[in-house]
Amino acid sequence: MENIVPYLSATSTILGLVFFVGIVWWAWSANRKAANDESAQLPFNLPDEYKKENKDQS
């Protein structure tokens, strides 16, 4: 068992790196451009919580 532990550690590190690179590649791929643009606009499409009318009522 002691002989296999370094190989398990190295294998899990390599698999983690491969998955990370795969997710980054998927997120930045050209097919996701429309979804990324839509997500980037979400904060600007929210309604204002504090409106000018509420300020005058205080």
C-alpha positions in Angstrom: 0.0 0.0 0.0 2.9 2.4 0.7 4.2 1.9 -2.8 0.9 3.0 -4.4 0.2 6.2 -2.4 2.5 8.4 -4.4 1.0 7.2 -7.7 -2.5 7.8 -6.4 -1.5 11.3 -5.4 0.1 12.1 -8.7 -2.9 10.6 -10.6 -5.4 12.7 -8.7 -3.3 15.8 -9.3 -3.1 15.1 -13.0 -6.9 14.3 -13.2 -7.7 17.5 -11.3 -5.6 19.6 -13.7 -7.1 17.9 -16.7 -10.6 18.6 -15.4 -9.8 22.2 -14.6 -8.3 22.9 -18.0 -11.3 21.2 -19.6 -13.8 23.4 -17.7 -11.8 26.5 -18.6 -11.7 25.5 -22.2 -15.5 24.8 -22.2 -16.3 28.1 -20.5 -14.2 30.2 -22.9 -15.3 28.3 -26.1 -16.9 30.1 -29.0 -20.1 28.1 -28.5 -20.6 29.7 -25.0 -20.2 33.3 -26.2 -23.9 34.1 -26.3 -24.5 32.6 -22.9 -21.5 34.5 -21.4 -22.7 37.8 -22.9 -26.1 37.3 -21.5 -24.7 36.4 -18.1 -22.5 39.5 -18.1 -25.5 41.7 -18.6 -27.6 40.2 -15.7 -26.4 42.7 -13.1 -27.5 45.6 -15.3 -30.9 44.2 -16.0 -32.0 44.1 -12.4 -34.7 46.5 -11.2 -33.5 49.4 -9.0 -34.2 48.8 -5.4 -33.9 52.4 -4.4 -35.9 54.8 -6.6 -36.2 58.5 -6.5 -39.8 58.4 -5.3 -38.7 56.5 -2.2 -36.2 59.1 -1.4 -38.8 61.9 -1.4 -41.1 60.0 1.0 -38.5 59.8 3.8 
